């Protein structure tokens, strides 16, 4: 007789969804949720998670995409959104690694997070500088000292990182 297993917690489900959407290996998601492949398929269907394209199909799509001849325009907002999504996904990976007590995974996640945060800060600085330059071109007599202040979004990102680390520290101490 099979043992009835309880459904995963909401937190684990959210982490698994972030990993799933990020394209993480299914084996990693199965380990996080402690499920078999068949049970995960039923879980995915029951929770309306879309079926991911196979790796072969993704590579074929990339191969068929023509290379652009003109340099792409810089859409800072879109790039910032992608980097913020990547930071969220890396948070999920780090939380998973902490739960599994895998120090190498935690270290690599920390390095990836540091790189992503630096890139995000630099991109936001570029956008702020471009906006400031455009404002200066429109109003050459405008003198503003706020250009030297750190971006508000970066401070919010640091605060969120601190909250998550404190929560993870509390979870580990409770175990």
C-alpha positions in Angstrom: 0.0 0.0 0.0 1.3 3.4 -1.0 2.0 6.0 1.7 -0.2 9.1 1.2 2.0 12.2 1.1 1.0 15.7 2.0 1.0 18.5 -0.5 4.0 20.8 -0.5 3.9 24.0 1.5 2.9 27.3 -0.2 6.5 28.6 0.1 7.9 25.5 -1.5 5.3 25.7 -4.2 6.2 29.3 -4.9 9.9 28.4 -5.0 9.3 25.5 -7.4 7.2 27.7 -9.7 10.0 30.3 -9.9 12.5 27.5 -10.7 10.1 26.0 -13.2 9.6 29.3 -14.9 13.3 30.0 -14.9 13.9 26.8 -16.8 15.7 24.9 -13.9 16.1 21.2 -14.4 13.0 19.2 -13.5 15.1 17.0 -11.2 15.9 20.0 -9.0 12.2 20.8 -8.8 11.3 17.2 -8.0 13.8 17.2 -5.2 12.5 20.4 -3.8 8.9 19.2 -3.8 9.8 15.6 -2.9 7.7 14.2 -5.8 8.0 11.6 -8.5 7.9 12.7 -12.1 4.3 11.4 -12.6 3.1 13.1 -9.4 4.7 16.3 -10.5 3.0 16.2 -13.9 -0.3 15.8 -12.2 0.6 18.6 -9.7 1.6 20.8 -12.6 -1.6 20.2 -14.5 -3.8 20.7 -11.3 -2.1 24.0 -10.7 -2.3 25.2 -14.3 1.4 25.5 -14.9 2.1 25.7 -18.6 4.1 22.9 -20.3 7.6 24.0 -21.0 9.0 23.6 -24.5 11.7 21.0 -24.8 15.3 22.0 -24.9 15.5 20.9 -28.6 12.6 23.1 -29.5 14.1 26.1 -27.7 17.4 25.6 -29.6 15.6 25.4 -32.9 13.7 28.6 -32.2 17.0 30.4 -31.5 18.6 28.9 -34.7 15.7 30.2 -36.8 15.8 33.7 -35.4 17.5 36.0 -37.9 20.3 38.2 -36.6 19.4 41.8 -36.6 21.4 44.1 -38.9 20.8 47.3 -37.0 22.0 47.7 -33.5 19.2 47.2 -31.0 17.8 50.2 -29.2 18.4 50.2 -25.5 15.2 49.5 -23.6 16.4 49.9 -20.0 13.0 49.2 -18.5 12.7 45.8 -20.2 16.3 44.9 -19.2 15.7 46.0 -15.7 12.6 43.9 -15.5 14.5 40.8 -16.8 17.3 41.4 -14.3 14.8 41.7 -11.4 13.2 38.5 -12.5 16.6 36.8 -12.5 17.3 38.1 -9.0 14.0 36.6 -7.8 14.8 33.3 -9.5 18.2 33.2 -7.9 16.6 33.9 -4.5 14.5 30.8 -5.0 17.6 28.8 -5.9 19.4 30.0 -2.9 16.5 29.2 -0.6 16.3 25.7 -2.1 20.0 25.2 -1.6 19.8 26.3 2.0 17.0 23.9 2.7 19.0 21.1 1.2 22.1 22.3 3.1 24.2 22.4 0.0 27.0 24.9 0.7 28.4 24.9 -2.8 25.0 25.7 -4.2 24.6 28.5 -1.7 28.0 29.9 -2.5 27.3 29.9 -6.3 23.9 31.4 -5.7 25.5 34.2 -3.6 28.0 34.9 -6.3 25.2 35.0 -8.9 23.1 37.3 -6.8 26.0 39.6 -6.3 26.7 39.8 -10.0 23.0 40.3 -10.8 22.6 43.0 -8.2 25.7 44.8 -9.6 24.4 44.6 -13.1 21.0 45.8 -12.0 22.5 48.8 -10.1 24.6 49.7 -13.1 21.7 49.5 -15.5 19.5 51.6 -13.3 22.4 54.1 -13.0 22.6 54.2 -16.8 18.9 54.8 -17.1 19.0 57.5 -14.4 22.0 59.2 -16.1 20.2 59.1 -19.5 17.0 60.5 -17.9 19.1 63.2 -16.2 20.9 64.0 -19.4 17.6 64.3 -21.3 16.2 66.6 -18.6 19.4 68.7 -18.7 19.1 69.1 -22.5 15.6 70.3 -22.0 16.5 72.7 -19.1 20.2 73.7 -19.2 19.9 76.0 -16.1 18.5 73.2 -13.8 20.9 72.3 -11.0 19.9 69.2 -9.0 21.9 67.5 -6.2 19.8 64.3 -6.3 22.0 62.9 -9.2 24.6 61.8 -6.6 22.0 60.0 -4.4 21.8 56.2 -4.8 18.7 55.0 -6.7 15.7 54.4 -4.6 15.1 51.0 -6.3 18.6 49.8 -5.2 17.8 50.7 -1.6 14.5 48.8 -1.8 16.3 45.8 -3.4 18.9 45.8 -0.5 16.1 46.0 2.1 14.3 43.0 0.5 17.5 41.1 0.4 18.1 41.8 4.1 14.5 40.7 5.0 14.9 37.5 3.1 18.2 36.7 4.7 16.8 37.3 8.2 13.8 35.1 7.4 16.1 32.3 6.2 18.3 32.7 9.2 15.3 32.4 11.4 14.1 29.3 9.5 17.5 27.6 9.9 17.6 28.4 13.6 14.1 26.9 14.1 15.2 23.6 12.6 
